[in-house]
Amino acid sequence: MCSSSPVIAIVDDDKRVLQALLELLESAGYEALPFDSPNALLDSGVLYRITIVVTDIGMPEINGFELKRILHLSNPEISVILITGRYELIEGLSADDDSLILRKPFDSSALLSAISRSCR
């Protein structure tokens, strides 16, 4: 569940994707914080402010699924939106699991809609 002004963490090891998502979310009026790795987010000291995390799935060391699991251990209420260009990583997921996964490339309105749904 989100506050009226959610703070969104973006986690992606591709700096171009990270910058594009940051610009999109800021232009939509959100406070967005970029992180180039899951460890950067986990070590940042700002997790208490984060209400939504948008994270790539396919990253070295900690993938998006594992990051989601770690985040939910400390805050089960945090919303996590997973993004991926590697479709093989999401094959076989149930419809429930797939509801917060966006396949790259995705339309900006799809992400903004997912964020809006996460805040209900």
Helices and strands as residue ranges (DSSP letters): E 7-11, H 15-27, E 31-35, H 38-42, G 47-49, E 52-56, H 64-74, E 79-84, G 87-89, H 95-98, E 101-103, H 108-118
